[in-house]
Amino acid sequence: MPTISGHRQAELLARRPALLLTDVTRLGRTVVVAPHPDDESLGAGGAIALLRAANVPVHVLFVSDGSQSHPNSPAYPAQRLMELRETEAREALRILNVPAEAATFLRLPDTQVPTPGDARFAAAVATVADLLNAFRPDTVLVPWRRDPHRDHRAAWQLLQKAVELLSTQPRWLEYPIWLWELGDADDQPRPDEVRVWQLPIGSVVGRKKAAIAAHRSQVTRLIDDDPTAFYLSPDLLAHFDVPHELFFEPI
């Protein structure tokens, strides 16, 4: 039986037939923005693998420190959990063939990524703008603007403001993570808002799955002393076990 996420994705594609993105090299130099360590593999692991297979430079920007996925774990207090999640992220990127030096960890507080009006927002924007100016991306992949998670929306706002400071505007593509599971009607992309691109990733699905699996603290019960902990269940992960990725491009 199709999952709720499968139904919602099918409904979206029925309303808005996707355009095929068949040549990933057209994205050029790409920055992938991950609100938390694991979002890069879930939402764009296939795109990253294909870009790297074509020797296209990719830089991954991890926005939050990921330290609140297990907030009540005695064995993994915030600092230790942050270090573990960075180690997992680096392993995921190794699997996707992204060099270690092509990753930046902003280490903004998990669940509290600053938004406009926050005193920390301007400094975070400046840091991101400096990274973008140094890398000079042709494309940025960012979380969907209304993905139903506070940090995902905050990361979108952060990147939007940083890109405004650039002299040359990169292509802007948004990837959904929680939209299918938790999104309501108002979170879905509107017909006049975006075009939908479907990227075939059949040749690298195994690599993407291995990168997701590298985030062991999130996809297994590795940390078992916090009953309130976040967990990417097999049912939820099944949404990402498909031979394509979807990206929304503003019209």
Sequence and secondary structure as in RCSB ss.txt:
>XXXX:A:sequence
MPTISGHRQAELLARRPALLLTDVTRLGRTVVVAPHPDDESLGAGGAIALLRAANVPVHVLFVSDGSQSHPNSPA
YPAQRLMELRETEAREALRILNVPAEAATFLRLPDTQVPTPGDARFAAAVATVADLLNAFRPDTVLVPWRRDPHR
DHRAAWQLLQKAVELLSTQPRWLEYPIWLWELGDADDQPRPDEVRVWQLPIGSVVGRKKAAIAAHRSQVTRLIDD
DPTAFYLSPDLLAHFDVPHELFFEPI
>XXXX:A:secstr
   HHHHHHHHHHHHS  EE   GGGG SEEEEESSTTHHHHHHHHHHHHHHHTT  EEEEEEE  TTSSTT SS
S HHHHHHHHHHHHHHHHHHTT  GGGEEEEEE TT    TTSTTHHHHHHHHHHHHHHH  SEEEEE TT SSH
HHHHHHHHHHHHHHT SS  EEEEE SSHHHH  GGGS  TTTEEEEEEE GGGHHHHHHHHHT HHHHS SS S
 TT     HHHHGGG SSEEEEEEE 
